[in-house]
Amino acid sequence: MKLRFPIDQIRELSKRYIDELGSRDRKLTDAITNSVFPSYKRKGYLTKAEFLTVCAWKTPRSRPRCESNDEEFIKEISRLVKKTASERLRVEAWTLLSGVKWPTASVFLHFAYPGKYPIMDFRALWSVNVPKPSQYSFELWEKYTKFCRSLAEEAAVSMRMLDQALWKYSQLHK
């Protein structure tokens, strides 16, 4: 993995991401950061409505599949993720829910554990010279997570800022 742009552009790209965010995405981002994940931290689980808010932010086309999940199953998965020390279980457990694949699973971790996990999607991967995989895997997720942690530390930026920059760079140049 190798960043496609100079590391000193991360802050500028992140700012541009924020400045150019549409009203729908801004509203959902605010709900996720100010309501959904603070609630998850307090209670230790997500409600179905909270789960659907996150899914709407990341994967609006999967709404019917996401809505088909049972509220108790969502609560149990989110409780399990909160309690486990296993990195693999922490990310893969989310994929047991209908409509949740690796990119969406990474969103739950990104917001639930600020600073610890990147969002892994095709745009961000492209920005670090990784082609869109035909299938995501734990090995790819783990390698990408370690790379992003190191990159965020080297650049002295938050994981959120790095994620925004990776996404924005891909949107502008791919």
BELJORA-V96715 format. One record per residue. N is the residue number from 1. RES is the residue in one letter. SS is DSSP state (@ for helix, = for strand, . for the rest). OMEGA is omega in degrees with one decimal (* if undefined). Layout:
n | res | ss | omega
N | RES | SS | OMEGA
N | RES | SS | OMEGA
This chain:
n | res | ss | omega
1 | M | . | -178.4
2 | K | . | 179.6
3 | L | . | -178.3
4 | R | . | -177.0
5 | F | . | -180.0
6 | P | . | -176.3
7 | I | @ | -178.5
8 | D | @ | 176.7
9 | Q | @ | -176.3
10 | I | @ | -178.1
11 | R | @ | -179.8
12 | E | @ | 178.8
13 | L | @ | 177.3
14 | S | @ | 178.9
15 | K | @ | 179.2
16 | R | @ | 175.8
17 | Y | @ | -178.1
18 | I | @ | -177.8
19 | D | @ | -174.9
20 | E | . | 180.0
21 | L | . | 178.4
22 | G | . | -175.6
23 | S | @ | 178.3
24 | R | @ | -178.7
25 | D | @ | 177.9
26 | R | @ | 179.8
27 | K | @ | 179.3
28 | L | @ | 177.9
29 | T | @ | 177.7
30 | D | @ | 179.2
31 | A | @ | -179.3
32 | I | @ | -174.5
33 | T | @ | -175.5
34 | N | @ | -176.9
35 | S | @ | -172.1
36 | V | @ | -174.2
37 | F | @ | 169.3
38 | P | @ | 176.6
39 | S | @ | 178.3
40 | Y | @ | 179.4
41 | K | @ | 179.9
42 | R | @ | -172.9
43 | K | @ | -177.4
44 | G | . | 176.3
45 | Y | . | 175.9
46 | L | . | 171.0
47 | T | . | 177.6
48 | K | @ | 179.1
49 | A | @ | 178.5
50 | E | @ | 177.0
51 | F | @ | -178.3
52 | L | @ | 176.1
53 | T | @ | 178.8
54 | V | @ | 179.2
55 | C | @ | 179.1
56 | A | @ | 179.3
57 | W | @ | -173.9
58 | K | @ | -169.1
59 | T | . | -176.1
60 | P | @ | -179.9
61 | R | @ | -179.3
62 | S | @ | -174.9
63 | R | @ | -179.1
64 | P | @ | 179.0
65 | R | @ | 178.8
66 | C | @ | 179.7
67 | E | @ | -177.5
68 | S | . | -180.0
69 | N | . | 176.7
70 | D | . | -178.5
71 | E | @ | -179.4
72 | E | @ | 177.9
73 | F | @ | 176.5
74 | I | @ | 179.1
75 | K | @ | -177.8
76 | E | @ | 177.8
77 | I | @ | -177.3
78 | S | @ | 174.5
79 | R | @ | -179.4
80 | L | @ | -179.5
81 | V | @ | -178.5
82 | K | @ | -174.1
83 | K | @ | -172.6
84 | T | . | 173.8
85 | A | . | -178.1
86 | S | . | 178.1
87 | E | @ | -177.9
88 | R | @ | 178.8
89 | L | @ | -178.6
90 | R | @ | -179.3
91 | V | @ | -174.6
92 | E | @ | 179.7
93 | A | @ | -180.0
94 | W | @ | -175.7
95 | T | @ | 173.5
96 | L | @ | 179.4
97 | L | . | 178.8
98 | S | . | 178.6
99 | G | . | -178.3
100 | V | . | 174.1
101 | K | . | -175.1
102 | W | @ | -179.3
103 | P | @ | 179.7
104 | T | @ | 176.3
105 | A | @ | -179.6
106 | S | @ | 176.7
107 | V | @ | 179.1
108 | F | @ | 179.7
109 | L | @ | -179.3
110 | H | @ | -177.0
111 | F | @ | -179.9
112 | A | @ | -178.4
113 | Y | . | -175.9
114 | P | . | 177.3
115 | G | . | -173.6
116 | K | . | -173.4
117 | Y | . | 173.4
118 | P | . | 170.2
119 | I | . | -177.8
120 | M | . | 173.2
121 | D | . | -172.8
122 | F | @ | 179.6
123 | R | @ | -179.3
124 | A | @ | 178.9
125 | L | @ | 178.7
126 | W | @ | -178.3
127 | S | @ | 175.2
128 | V | . | 174.4
129 | N | . | 175.7
130 | V | . | 178.1
131 | P | . | 178.3
132 | K | . | -178.1
133 | P | . | 174.6
134 | S | . | 174.8
135 | Q | . | 175.6
136 | Y | . | -179.7
137 | S | . | 176.5
138 | F | @ | -178.1
139 | E | @ | 177.6
140 | L | @ | -179.9
141 | W | @ | -178.5
142 | E | @ | 179.5
143 | K | @ | 179.7
144 | Y | @ | 179.0
145 | T | @ | 179.4
146 | K | @ | 178.6
147 | F | @ | -178.5
148 | C | @ | 176.9
149 | R | @ | 180.0
150 | S | @ | -179.5
151 | L | @ | 178.7
152 | A | @ | 178.6
153 | E | @ | 179.9
154 | E | @ | -178.2
155 | A | @ | -176.8
156 | A | . | 177.5
157 | V | . | 176.6
158 | S | . | 176.4
159 | M | @ | 178.8
160 | R | @ | -180.0
161 | M | @ | 178.4
162 | L | @ | -179.6
163 | D | @ | 179.4
164 | Q | @ | -179.6
165 | A | @ | 179.9
166 | L | @ | -179.5
167 | W | @ | -175.9
168 | K | @ | 179.6
169 | Y | @ | 179.2
170 | S | @ | -179.8
171 | Q | @ | -178.3
172 | L | @ | -169.5
173 | H | @ | -177.4
174 | K | . | *
